[in-house]
């Protein structure tokens, strides 16, 4: 139980660390990585609403939970992702390595 609570808190911090942008067209989401396709710049995520594909912009800022820069190739199945984009591909991603639970969106 305590591990679940701590995990949810850690991932909530990741979500809150993504800076707010243009609210009218902003797209924000979270999920657990199930596949990475570097050739098409696509992540497949398991979310609370099921499987979802997220396209990642070539210039996306990708950071880990220690604020280190990553590339799309550094993301692996099992990592948790909080992403943000405006009317298109994700432009900002926060990655938590080998995360073990998907937080609720409530």
C-alpha positions as CSV (number, residue, x, y, z in Angstrom):
1,X,0.0,0.0,0.0
2,X,2.7,2.5,1.0
3,X,4.7,1.6,-2.2
4,X,1.6,2.4,-4.3
5,X,1.1,5.7,-2.6
6,X,4.8,6.7,-3.0
7,X,4.6,5.7,-6.7
8,X,1.6,7.8,-7.3
9,X,3.2,10.8,-5.5
10,X,6.3,10.4,-7.6
11,X,4.4,10.3,-10.9
12,X,2.2,13.2,-9.8
13,X,5.4,15.3,-9.4
14,X,6.4,14.3,-12.9
15,X,3.0,15.5,-14.3
16,X,3.2,18.8,-12.4
17,X,6.7,19.4,-13.7
18,X,5.5,19.9,-17.3
19,X,5.0,23.6,-17.8
20,X,1.6,24.8,-18.7
21,X,1.2,26.1,-22.3
22,X,-1.6,27.1,-24.7
23,X,-4.6,25.7,-22.9
24,X,-7.1,25.8,-25.8
25,X,-5.2,23.3,-27.9
26,X,-3.0,21.6,-25.4
27,X,-2.9,17.9,-25.1
28,X,-1.5,16.3,-21.9
29,X,-1.5,12.6,-21.0
30,X,0.2,9.8,-19.0
31,X,0.8,6.2,-19.7
32,X,3.0,3.2,-19.4
33,X,5.3,2.5,-22.4
34,X,4.5,-0.8,-24.1
35,X,6.4,-0.2,-27.4
36,X,8.8,2.3,-28.9
37,X,9.1,2.8,-32.7
38,X,12.1,5.0,-33.3
39,X,11.6,4.9,-37.1
40,X,8.2,6.5,-36.9
41,X,8.9,8.5,-33.7
42,X,5.9,6.8,-32.0
43,X,5.4,5.5,-28.5
44,X,2.6,3.0,-27.7
45,X,1.3,3.6,-24.2
46,X,-1.1,1.7,-22.0
47,X,-3.4,4.3,-20.4
48,X,-6.4,4.2,-18.1
49,X,-8.4,4.5,-21.4
50,X,-6.6,1.6,-23.1
51,X,-3.8,1.5,-25.7
52,X,-2.8,4.8,-27.3
53,X,-0.1,5.8,-29.9
54,X,1.7,9.1,-29.2
55,X,3.8,10.7,-32.0
56,X,6.9,12.5,-30.7
57,X,8.1,15.7,-32.4
58,X,11.7,15.5,-33.6
59,X,12.6,18.5,-31.4
60,X,10.7,17.2,-28.3
61,X,12.3,17.9,-25.0
62,X,12.6,14.5,-23.3
63,X,13.8,14.4,-19.6
64,X,14.0,11.7,-17.0
65,X,12.9,11.9,-13.4
66,X,16.3,13.3,-12.5
67,X,16.0,16.0,-15.2
68,X,18.6,14.4,-17.5
69,X,18.1,14.8,-21.2
70,X,17.1,11.6,-23.1
71,X,16.4,10.6,-26.7
72,X,13.5,8.5,-28.0
73,X,16.0,5.6,-28.2
74,X,16.5,5.8,-24.4
75,X,12.8,5.1,-23.7
76,X,11.9,1.5,-23.0
77,X,8.8,-0.6,-22.4
78,X,8.0,-0.4,-18.7
79,X,8.9,3.3,-18.4
80,X,6.1,5.7,-17.5
81,X,5.6,8.8,-19.6
82,X,3.9,12.2,-18.9
83,X,3.6,14.1,-22.2
84,X,2.5,17.4,-23.5
85,X,1.9,18.8,-27.0
86,X,-0.1,21.4,-28.8
87,X,-2.2,20.3,-31.8
88,X,0.1,17.5,-32.9
89,X,3.1,15.5,-31.8
90,X,4.2,15.5,-28.2
91,X,6.8,18.3,-27.6
92,X,7.6,17.7,-24.0
93,X,8.0,14.3,-22.3
94,X,8.9,13.3,-18.7
95,X,10.1,9.7,-18.2
96,X,10.1,7.6,-15.0
97,X,12.2,4.6,-15.5
98,X,10.7,1.1,-15.1
99,X,7.6,2.4,-13.4
100,X,5.3,-0.3,-12.1
101,X,1.8,1.2,-12.0
102,X,-0.4,3.6,-14.0
103,X,-1.7,6.4,-11.8
104,X,-5.4,7.2,-12.0
105,X,-6.4,10.5,-13.7
106,X,-8.6,11.6,-10.9
